Every structure is written in structure tokens, then in C-alpha cells.
Amino acid sequence: VNHHNGAHMTENAPEVDLIAIADERITSAGDRALTGYYIGFDSTGEQSVDRVLSMVARAGKAYHSTEYWSDDVDNPWGLTDGDPDAGYSWNDLIQAAGTAAATELADARAVAEWAINIIQEMPAGITEHDPPDAVLRFIGWSADEIDEWHA
């Protein structure tokens, strides 16, 4: 069983994208997705963080004690679409949500670092007041790519 990044595959089953299914369930449940028994969270406004909080809240709703969160359960919160051999625990789902959030954060950080490097490397002749084409040429876009962007 592969629990990496929310993807799951049993020997004979198709891959299940737990994160996509979880996002669908969270969206349909609204604020209720962030509440369980004796535990509840306010939305942070960030989907990846709310996904982790929701998994913790749902685990708390499924089991009052954390001692059972590592036990495999059949179809937790409908995330496995009835696959009786899923073999997921709430801990697995919380970890998958956390891993997905970390990946999203790392991707965002990489884009920010790339943008900062581009800005720092821009020649003195190019400023924020120049047309975007000058910046696009600087970062390596071809004339065809720029024309397509304008289209």
C-alpha cells in the first residue's frame, strides 16, 4: 500500500487520490468539516491547512480517543469510495493531508524564490514601469511565446 502524498494503491485497486476526495468532502461539509466531538477549529482560509485541521476534526469525530486513530478503518469519511481493502487509519489520512500541505508550501516557496532571483538579476535598465515584454524577454521567453501571451 502506498500512502505517499495522499495517493493510495492496493494490489488490485486503481489509485485513489485521497486529497482530491478529501477536498470534495470538505467543500460539501463547509464549516462542519472543521468540527468533531470535543474539538473544533476555525478555518484558516488556506485549503491545505484546513484540510489537515479537517482530518484531525474528523478523526476526533470518528473516535473520541486518539488511541484508535492508528487503527485501520473501512472507508473513513467516504474517502475510499467503499473500498473495503483500503486499510487506512485516520493517522494515515492526517499524514497524507500534512504531506500534501508541505508539498504545496514547498512549491509556493520555490516560485517565490524564483521570482526574487529574477528581480535581483534584472538589468538596471528594466524597471517595474517597463512593458511586460521586456521582463518576459529577460526571463527567456521567445517572441512567439510573448505573442501567444498577448493573444
C-alpha positions as CSV (number, residue, x, y, z in Angstrom):
1,V,0.0,0.0,0.0
2,N,1.4,3.4,-1.0
3,H,0.4,6.3,1.3
4,H,2.7,8.8,-0.3
5,N,1.2,12.3,-0.9
6,G,-2.3,11.1,-0.5
7,A,-2.2,8.6,-3.3
8,H,-3.2,5.0,-2.4
9,M,-2.9,1.8,-4.3
10,T,-3.8,-1.7,-3.2
11,E,-2.5,-4.6,-5.2
12,N,-5.6,-4.9,-7.4
13,A,-7.3,-1.5,-7.0
14,P,-6.9,1.7,-9.0
15,E,-5.0,4.6,-7.5
16,V,-7.2,6.7,-5.1
17,D,-6.4,10.4,-4.8
18,L,-7.3,10.9,-1.2
19,I,-6.5,14.6,-1.2
20,A,-8.9,15.3,-4.1
21,I,-11.7,13.3,-2.5
22,A,-11.0,14.9,0.9
23,D,-11.2,18.4,-0.7
24,E,-14.6,17.4,-2.2
25,R,-15.9,16.2,1.2
26,I,-14.6,19.3,3.0
27,T,-16.2,21.6,0.5
28,S,-19.5,19.9,0.7
29,A,-19.4,19.8,4.5
30,G,-18.4,23.5,4.8
31,D,-17.6,24.6,8.4
32,R,-18.9,21.3,9.7
33,A,-15.7,19.7,8.3
34,L,-13.7,21.5,11.0
35,T,-15.7,20.2,13.9
36,G,-15.7,16.9,15.8
37,Y,-16.7,15.8,19.2
38,Y,-14.9,17.9,21.9
39,I,-12.7,19.5,19.2
40,G,-13.2,22.2,16.5
41,F,-11.2,24.6,14.5
42,D,-11.7,27.9,12.7
43,S,-10.9,28.0,9.0
44,T,-7.5,29.5,8.2
45,G,-8.6,30.3,4.7
46,E,-5.8,28.2,3.3
47,Q,-7.1,25.0,1.8
48,S,-4.1,22.8,2.6
49,V,-4.0,23.8,6.3
50,D,-7.8,23.5,6.6
51,R,-7.5,20.0,5.1
52,V,-5.2,18.9,7.9
53,L,-7.4,20.5,10.6
54,S,-10.4,18.8,9.0
55,M,-8.8,15.4,9.1
56,V,-8.0,15.9,12.8
57,A,-11.5,17.0,13.5
58,R,-13.0,14.1,11.5
59,A,-10.7,11.6,13.3
60,G,-11.9,13.2,16.6
61,K,-15.5,12.7,15.5
62,A,-14.9,9.0,14.5
63,Y,-13.1,8.1,17.7
64,H,-13.2,10.0,21.0
65,S,-9.8,8.7,21.9
66,T,-6.6,9.2,19.9
67,E,-5.5,5.6,20.8
68,Y,-7.7,4.3,17.9
69,W,-6.6,6.8,15.3
70,S,-3.9,4.4,14.0
71,D,-6.3,1.5,13.6
72,D,-7.3,0.8,10.0
73,V,-11.0,1.6,9.3
74,D,-13.3,0.8,6.4
75,N,-14.0,3.8,4.3
76,P,-13.2,6.7,6.7
77,W,-15.4,9.6,5.9
78,G,-16.2,8.1,2.5
79,L,-12.6,8.8,1.3
80,T,-12.1,5.4,-0.2
81,D,-15.4,5.2,-2.1
82,G,-16.3,1.9,-0.4
83,D,-13.0,0.1,-1.0
84,P,-13.1,-2.5,1.9
85,D,-9.4,-3.3,1.5
86,A,-8.3,0.4,1.8
87,G,-6.5,-0.2,5.0
88,Y,-6.4,3.4,6.0
89,S,-6.3,4.8,9.5
90,W,-7.1,8.4,10.5
91,N,-3.4,8.8,11.2
92,D,-2.7,7.9,7.5
93,L,-5.2,10.5,6.3
94,I,-3.9,13.2,8.6
95,Q,-0.3,12.4,7.4
96,A,-1.4,12.5,3.7
97,A,-3.0,15.9,4.3
98,G,0.1,17.2,6.1
99,T,2.4,15.9,3.3
100,A,0.2,17.5,0.6
101,A,0.3,20.8,2.6
102,A,4.1,20.6,2.9
103,T,4.4,19.9,-0.9
104,E,2.1,22.9,-1.7
105,L,4.2,25.1,0.6
106,A,7.5,24.0,-0.9
107,D,6.1,24.7,-4.4
108,A,5.0,28.1,-3.4
109,R,8.3,28.8,-1.8
110,A,10.2,27.7,-4.9
111,V,8.1,30.1,-7.1
112,A,8.7,32.9,-4.6
113,E,12.5,32.2,-4.6
114,W,12.5,32.1,-8.4
115,A,10.7,35.4,-8.6
116,I,13.1,37.0,-6.2
117,N,16.1,35.8,-8.1
118,I,14.6,37.2,-11.4
119,I,14.0,40.5,-9.8
120,Q,17.5,40.6,-8.3
121,E,19.1,39.7,-11.6
122,M,17.2,42.2,-13.8
123,P,19.4,44.7,-15.5
124,A,19.3,48.2,-14.2
125,G,17.6,49.3,-17.5
126,I,14.5,47.3,-16.8
127,T,12.1,48.6,-14.1
128,E,8.6,47.8,-13.0
129,H,7.4,50.6,-15.3
130,D,8.7,48.9,-18.4
131,P,6.3,47.0,-20.6
132,P,5.9,43.3,-19.5
133,D,7.5,42.2,-22.8
134,A,11.0,43.5,-21.6
135,V,10.7,41.3,-18.4
136,L,9.4,38.3,-20.4
137,R,12.4,38.6,-22.8
138,F,14.7,38.8,-19.9
139,I,13.5,35.6,-18.3
140,G,13.9,33.8,-21.7
141,W,10.5,33.9,-23.4
142,S,10.7,33.8,-27.2
143,A,8.9,36.3,-29.4
144,D,6.3,33.6,-30.3
145,E,5.6,32.9,-26.6
146,I,5.2,36.6,-25.9
147,D,2.8,37.0,-28.9
148,E,0.8,34.0,-27.6
149,W,0.6,35.5,-24.2
150,H,-0.8,38.7,-25.7
151,A,-3.3,36.8,-27.8
